[in-house]
Structures are given as structure tokens and as C-alpha cells.
Amino acid sequence: MTQKEVAEKVGISLPFYGHIERGSRKASLETVINIANALGVSADTLLQDSLDVMTKPLASDACLSEHSRSLLNDIVGVLREHDIGRV
């Protein structure tokens, strides 16, 4: 699917979609979900690299107790398991 096709399916402009892909503009949660649906993937799959960047440092943070790190990993796992963000 081309950028133009995705942008049209989501209802956003092609330039805005290009900015989102390059990371120079941020999309709303609704837009992220719509892009994921247009591509036939879950939002967590679409954002996997971002999720890893955000959760890995937290999961190994020395300030968090082992219990807190375990809870954090469980939360991320539940989100993935239940495919949160997929409409």
C-alpha cells in the first residue's frame, strides 16, 4: 500500500502522513489507530519500536523494585495480548 493510499484511507493529507512516518510530526491516538487499521496491523505492532524504547529503560530502572519492574512487564504483555489499540 502506498503512502497516498494509506493517507486517503485514514483521511489525512499525504504531507501529514509523510511527517508522521518521518517522526517530524506527532499523530493523535485516533490517527495512529486509523493508520494501524488501514495497514491491517495492531497499534502496538505499529508502535513496537517506540514501545520498546519507552519500556526497556523503565524495565531495567534501578529505582524500581523488582515487583514494580515485573508489573511493568506484565502491563505491556497484557496490552499486547489484548491487542489494545486495534478497533
C-alpha distances in whole Angstrom, upper triangle without the diagonal:
4,7,8,6,7,10,11,10,12,15,15,15,13,16,17,13,14,17,16,14,17,19,21,21,21,19,21,21,20,17,16,17,14,12,12,13,9,8,11,13,16,17,19,17,15,18,20,21,22,24,26,27,28,30,31,34,35,35,37,39,43,44,42,44,43,43,41,38,38,38,35,33,34,32,29,29,30,27,24,26,26,22,23,21,19,20
4,5,5,6,9,10,11,12,14,14,13,10,13,14,11,11,15,14,12,15,18,19,19,20,18,21,21,20,17,17,18,15,12,14,15,11,10,14,15,18,19,21,19,16,19,21,21,22,25,26,27,29,31,32,34,35,36,38,40,43,44,43,45,44,44,42,40,40,39,36,35,36,34,30,31,32,28,27,29,28,25,25,22,21,22
4,5,5,6,9,10,11,12,11,10,7,9,10,7,7,11,11,9,12,15,16,15,16,15,18,19,18,14,14,16,14,10,13,14,11,10,14,15,18,17,20,18,15,17,20,20,20,23,25,25,26,29,30,32,33,34,36,38,41,42,41,44,43,43,40,38,39,38,34,33,34,32,29,30,31,27,26,28,28,24,24,21,20,21
4,5,5,6,9,10,10,9,8,6,9,11,8,9,13,13,12,15,17,18,17,18,16,19,20,19,15,16,17,14,12,15,15,12,12,16,18,20,20,22,21,18,20,23,23,24,26,28,28,30,32,33,35,36,38,40,41,45,45,44,47,46,46,43,41,42,40,37,36,37,35,32,33,33,30,28,31,30,26,26,23,22,22
4,5,5,6,9,10,10,10,9,12,13,10,12,15,15,14,17,19,20,19,19,17,19,20,18,15,15,16,13,11,13,13,9,10,13,16,18,18,21,20,17,20,22,23,24,26,28,29,30,32,34,36,37,37,40,41,45,45,44,46,46,45,43,41,41,39,37,36,36,34,31,32,32,28,27,29,28,24,24,21,20,19
4,5,5,6,8,9,10,8,12,11,8,10,13,12,11,15,16,18,16,16,14,16,16,14,11,12,12,9,7,10,10,6,7,11,13,15,15,18,16,13,16,19,20,20,22,25,25,26,28,30,32,33,34,36,38,41,42,40,43,42,41,39,37,37,36,33,32,32,30,27,28,28,25,23,26,25,21,21,18,16,16
4,6,5,6,5,6,5,9,8,6,9,11,11,11,14,15,16,14,15,12,14,15,14,10,11,13,10,8,11,12,9,11,14,15,17,16,19,19,15,17,21,21,21,23,26,26,27,29,31,33,33,35,37,38,42,42,41,43,43,42,39,38,38,37,34,33,34,31,29,30,30,26,25,28,26,23,22,19,18,18
4,5,5,6,7,8,11,11,10,12,15,14,15,18,19,20,18,18,15,17,18,15,12,14,15,11,10,13,13,10,12,15,17,19,18,22,21,18,21,24,25,25,26,29,30,30,32,34,36,37,38,41,41,45,45,44,46,46,45,42,41,41,39,36,36,36,34,31,32,32,28,27,30,28,24,24,20,19,18
4,6,8,10,11,14,13,11,14,17,15,16,19,20,21,19,18,15,16,16,13,11,13,12,8,8,11,9,6,10,12,14,16,16,20,19,16,19,22,24,23,25,28,29,29,31,33,35,35,36,39,40,44,44,42,44,44,43,40,39,39,37,34,34,34,31,29,30,29,25,25,27,25,21,21,18,16,15
4,6,9,10,13,11,9,13,14,13,14,17,17,18,16,15,12,12,13,10,7,9,9,6,6,9,9,7,10,12,14,15,14,17,17,15,17,20,22,21,22,25,26,26,28,31,32,33,34,37,37,41,41,39,42,41,40,37,36,36,34,32,31,31,29,26,28,27,23,23,25,23,20,19,15,14,13
4,7,9,12,10,10,13,15,14,15,18,19,19,16,16,13,13,14,11,9,12,12,9,10,13,12,10,13,16,18,18,17,21,21,18,20,23,25,24,25,28,29,28,31,33,35,35,36,39,40,43,43,42,44,44,43,40,39,39,37,34,34,35,32,29,31,30,26,26,28,26,23,22,18,17,16
4,7,9,7,7,10,11,11,13,15,16,15,13,13,10,12,14,12,8,11,13,10,10,14,14,12,14,17,18,19,17,21,21,17,19,22,23,22,24,27,27,27,29,32,33,33,35,38,38,42,41,40,43,43,42,39,38,39,37,34,34,34,31,29,31,30,27,27,29,27,24,23,19,19,18
4,5,5,6,9,10,11,13,14,15,15,13,14,12,14,17,15,12,14,16,13,12,16,17,14,16,20,21,22,20,23,23,19,20,24,24,23,26,28,28,28,31,33,34,35,37,39,40,43,43,42,45,45,45,41,40,41,39,36,36,37,34,32,33,33,30,29,32,30,27,26,22,22,22
4,5,5,6,9,10,11,12,14,14,13,14,13,16,18,17,13,15,17,14,12,16,17,14,15,19,20,21,20,23,22,18,20,23,23,22,25,27,27,28,31,32,34,35,36,39,39,43,43,42,45,45,45,42,40,41,40,36,36,37,34,32,33,33,30,29,32,31,27,26,23,23,23
4,5,5,6,9,10,11,12,11,10,13,13,16,18,18,14,16,18,17,14,18,19,17,18,21,22,23,21,24,23,19,20,23,23,22,25,27,26,27,30,32,33,34,36,38,38,42,42,41,44,44,44,41,39,41,39,36,36,37,35,32,34,34,31,30,33,32,29,27,24,24,25
4,5,5,6,9,10,10,9,8,9,9,12,15,14,11,12,15,14,12,16,17,16,17,20,20,21,18,21,21,17,17,21,21,19,22,25,24,24,27,29,30,31,33,35,35,39,39,38,41,41,41,38,36,38,36,33,33,34,31,29,31,31,28,27,30,29,26,24,21,22,22
4,5,5,6,9,10,10,9,10,9,12,14,14,10,10,13,12,9,12,14,12,13,17,17,18,16,18,18,14,15,18,18,17,20,22,22,23,26,27,29,30,31,34,34,38,38,37,40,40,40,37,35,36,35,31,31,32,30,27,29,29,25,25,28,27,23,22,19,19,20
4,5,5,6,9,9,9,11,11,15,17,17,13,13,16,15,12,15,17,15,15,19,19,20,18,20,19,15,16,19,18,17,21,23,22,23,26,27,28,30,32,33,34,38,38,38,41,40,41,38,36,37,36,32,32,33,31,28,30,31,27,26,30,29,25,25,21,22,23
4,5,5,6,5,5,8,9,13,15,16,13,13,16,16,13,16,19,17,17,20,20,20,18,20,19,15,15,18,17,16,19,21,20,21,24,26,26,28,30,32,32,35,36,35,38,39,39,36,34,35,34,31,31,32,30,27,29,30,27,26,30,29,26,24,21,22,24
4,5,5,6,5,6,6,10,12,13,10,9,13,13,10,13,16,15,14,18,17,17,14,16,16,12,12,15,14,13,16,18,17,18,21,23,24,25,27,29,29,33,33,33,36,36,36,32,31,32,31,27,27,29,26,23,26,26,23,22,26,25,22,20,17,19,20
4,5,8,8,9,10,13,15,16,12,11,14,14,11,12,16,14,13,16,15,16,14,15,14,11,11,14,13,13,16,17,17,18,21,22,24,25,27,29,29,33,34,33,36,36,36,33,31,32,31,28,27,29,26,23,25,26,23,22,25,25,22,21,18,19,21
4,6,8,10,11,15,17,18,15,14,17,17,14,16,19,18,17,20,19,19,17,18,17,14,13,15,14,13,17,18,17,18,21,22,23,25,27,28,29,32,33,33,36,36,36,33,31,33,32,28,28,30,28,25,27,29,25,24,28,28,25,24,21,22,24
4,5,7,9,13,15,17,14,12,16,17,14,16,19,19,18,21,19,19,16,16,16,13,12,14,12,11,15,16,14,15,19,20,21,22,24,26,26,30,30,30,33,33,34,30,28,30,29,26,26,28,26,23,25,27,23,23,26,26,23,22,20,21,23
4,7,10,13,16,18,15,15,18,19,16,18,22,21,20,23,22,22,19,20,20,17,15,18,16,14,18,19,17,18,22,23,23,25,27,28,28,32,32,32,35,36,36,33,31,33,32,28,29,31,28,26,29,30,26,26,30,29,26,25,22,24,26
4,7,10,13,15,12,12,16,16,14,17,20,19,19,22,21,20,17,19,19,16,15,18,17,14,18,20,18,18,22,24,24,25,27,29,29,32,32,32,35,36,36,32,31,33,31,28,28,30,27,25,28,28,25,25,28,28,25,23,20,22,23
4,7,9,12,10,9,13,14,13,15,18,18,18,20,19,18,14,16,17,14,12,16,15,12,15,18,16,16,19,22,22,22,25,27,27,30,30,29,32,33,33,29,28,30,28,25,25,27,24,22,25,25,21,22,25,25,22,19,17,19,20
4,6,8,6,6,10,10,10,12,14,15,16,18,17,16,12,14,16,13,12,15,16,13,15,18,18,17,20,23,23,24,26,28,28,32,31,30,33,34,33,30,29,30,28,25,25,26,23,21,24,24,20,20,24,22,19,17,14,16,17
4,5,5,6,9,10,11,12,14,15,17,18,17,15,12,14,16,14,13,17,17,15,16,19,19,18,20,23,24,24,26,29,28,32,31,30,33,33,32,29,28,29,27,24,25,25,22,20,23,22,19,20,23,21,18,15,12,14,15
4,5,5,6,9,10,11,12,14,15,16,15,12,9,11,14,12,11,15,16,14,14,18,18,16,18,22,23,22,24,27,27,30,30,28,30,31,29,26,26,26,24,21,22,22,19,17,20,19,15,16,19,17,15,12,9,11,12
4,5,5,6,9,10,11,12,14,15,14,13,10,13,15,13,13,17,19,17,17,21,21,20,22,25,26,26,27,30,31,34,33,31,34,34,33,29,29,29,27,24,25,25,21,20,22,20,17,18,20,18,15,13,9,10,10
4,5,5,6,8,10,10,12,14,14,13,10,13,15,12,12,16,18,16,17,20,21,20,22,25,27,26,28,31,31,35,34,33,35,35,34,31,30,31,29,26,26,26,23,21,23,22,19,19,22,20,17,15,11,12,12
4,5,5,6,9,10,11,12,11,10,7,10,11,8,9,12,14,13,14,17,18,17,19,22,23,23,25,28,28,32,32,30,32,32,31,28,27,28,26,23,23,23,20,18,20,19,16,16,19,17,14,12,9,10,11
4,5,5,6,9,10,10,9,8,6,9,11,9,10,13,16,15,15,18,19,19,20,23,25,25,25,29,29,33,33,31,33,32,31,28,27,27,25,23,23,22,19,17,19,18,14,14,17,15,11,10,6,6,7
4,5,5,6,9,10,10,10,9,12,13,11,13,16,18,17,18,21,22,22,23,26,28,28,29,32,33,37,36,34,37,36,35,32,31,31,29,26,26,26,23,21,22,21,18,18,20,18,14,13,9,9,8
4,5,5,6,9,9,9,8,12,11,9,11,14,16,16,17,20,21,21,22,25,27,27,28,31,32,36,36,34,36,36,35,32,31,31,29,26,26,26,23,21,22,22,18,17,20,19,15,14,11,10,11
4,5,5,6,5,6,5,9,8,6,9,12,14,14,15,18,19,19,21,23,25,25,26,29,30,34,34,32,34,33,32,30,28,28,27,24,23,23,21,18,19,19,15,14,16,15,11,11,9,7,9
4,5,5,6,7,8,11,11,10,13,15,18,18,18,21,23,23,24,26,29,29,29,32,33,37,37,35,37,36,35,32,31,30,29,26,25,25,23,20,21,20,17,16,17,15,12,12,9,7,7
4,6,8,10,11,14,13,11,14,17,19,19,20,23,24,25,26,28,31,31,31,34,36,39,40,38,40,39,38,35,34,33,32,29,28,28,26,23,24,23,20,19,20,19,16,16,13,11,11
4,6,9,10,13,11,9,13,14,17,18,18,21,22,23,24,26,29,29,30,32,34,38,38,36,38,37,36,34,32,32,31,28,27,27,25,22,22,22,19,17,19,18,15,16,13,11,12
4,7,10,12,10,10,13,15,18,19,19,21,23,24,24,26,29,29,29,32,34,38,38,36,38,36,35,33,31,31,29,27,26,25,24,21,21,20,18,15,17,16,12,14,12,9,10
4,7,8,6,7,10,11,14,15,15,17,20,20,21,22,25,26,25,28,30,34,34,32,34,32,32,30,28,27,26,23,22,22,20,17,17,17,14,12,14,13,10,11,10,8,10
4,5,5,6,9,10,13,14,13,15,18,18,18,20,23,23,23,26,28,31,32,29,31,29,28,26,25,24,22,20,19,19,17,14,14,14,11,9,11,10,6,8,6,5,8
4,5,5,6,8,11,11,10,13,15,15,16,18,21,21,21,24,26,29,29,27,29,28,27,25,23,23,21,19,18,18,16,13,14,14,10,9,12,11,8,7,5,6,9
4,5,5,6,9,9,8,10,13,13,13,15,18,18,18,21,22,26,26,24,26,25,24,22,20,20,18,16,14,15,13,10,11,11,8,7,10,10,7,7,7,8,12
4,5,5,8,10,9,11,13,14,14,16,19,20,19,22,24,28,28,26,28,27,26,24,22,22,21,18,16,17,16,12,13,14,11,8,11,12,9,10,10,10,13
4,6,8,9,10,12,13,14,15,17,20,20,21,23,25,29,29,28,30,29,28,26,24,24,23,20,19,20,18,15,16,16,13,12,15,15,11,12,10,10,14
4,6,5,6,9,10,11,12,14,16,17,18,20,22,25,26,24,27,26,26,23,21,21,21,17,16,18,16,12,14,15,12,11,15,15,12,12,10,12,15
4,5,5,6,9,10,10,12,15,15,15,18,20,23,24,23,25,24,24,21,19,19,19,16,14,16,14,11,12,14,12,10,13,15,12,12,12,14,17
4,5,5,6,9,10,10,13,15,15,17,19,22,23,22,25,24,24,22,19,20,20,17,15,18,17,13,15,17,15,13,17,18,16,16,15,17,21
4,5,5,6,9,10,12,13,14,16,17,21,22,21,23,23,23,21,18,20,19,15,15,17,16,12,15,17,14,14,17,18,16,15,14,17,20
4,5,5,6,8,11,11,12,14,16,19,20,18,21,20,20,17,15,16,16,12,11,14,12,9,11,13,11,11,14,15,13,13,13,15,19
4,5,5,6,9,10,10,12,14,18,19,17,20,19,19,17,14,15,16,12,11,14,13,10,12,15,13,12,16,17,16,16,16,18,22
4,6,6,7,9,10,12,13,17,18,17,20,20,21,18,15,17,17,14,13,16,15,12,15,18,16,15,19,21,19,18,18,21,24
4,6,6,7,9,11,11,15,16,15,18,18,18,15,13,15,15,11,12,15,13,11,14,16,14,15,18,19,18,17,17,20,23
4,6,5,6,9,10,13,14,12,15,15,15,12,10,12,12,8,8,11,10,8,11,14,12,13,16,18,17,16,17,20,23
4,5,5,6,9,12,14,12,15,14,15,13,10,12,13,10,9,13,13,11,13,16,15,15,18,20,19,19,20,23,26
4,5,5,6,10,11,11,14,14,16,13,10,13,14,11,11,15,15,13,16,19,18,18,21,23,22,22,23,25,29
4,5,5,9,9,8,11,11,13,10,7,11,11,8,9,13,12,11,14,17,16,17,20,21,21,20,22,25,28
4,6,9,10,8,10,9,11,8,5,8,9,7,7,10,11,10,12,15,15,16,18,20,21,20,22,25,28
4,6,9,8,10,9,12,10,7,10,12,10,10,14,15,14,16,19,19,19,22,24,24,24,25,28,31
4,5,6,9,10,12,10,8,11,13,11,12,16,16,16,18,20,21,21,24,26,26,25,26,29,33
4,5,7,9,12,11,9,13,15,13,15,18,19,19,21,23,24,25,27,29,29,28,30,33,36
4,7,9,11,10,10,13,14,13,15,18,18,19,21,23,24,25,27,29,29,28,29,33,36
4,6,8,6,6,10,10,10,12,14,15,16,18,20,21,22,24,25,26,25,27,30,33
4,5,5,6,9,10,11,12,14,15,17,18,20,21,23,24,26,27,26,29,31,34
4,5,5,6,9,10,11,12,14,16,16,18,20,21,22,24,26,25,28,31,34
4,5,5,6,9,10,10,12,14,15,16,18,20,21,22,24,23,26,29,32
4,5,5,6,9,10,10,12,14,15,17,19,20,21,22,21,24,27,30
4,5,5,6,9,10,11,12,14,16,17,18,20,21,21,23,26,29
4,5,5,6,9,10,10,12,14,15,16,18,20,20,22,25,28
4,5,5,6,9,10,10,12,14,15,16,18,17,20,23,26
4,5,5,6,9,10,11,13,14,16,17,16,18,21,24
4,5,5,6,9,10,11,12,14,15,15,18,20,23
4,5,5,6,9,10,10,12,14,14,17,19,22
4,5,5,6,9,10,11,12,11,14,17,19
4,5,5,6,9,10,10,10,13,15,18
4,5,5,6,9,10,10,14,15,18
4,5,5,6,8,8,12,14,16
4,6,5,6,5,9,11,14
4,6,5,7,9,10,14
4,5,8,11,11,14
4,5,9,9,11
4,6,6,9
4,6,8
4,6
4
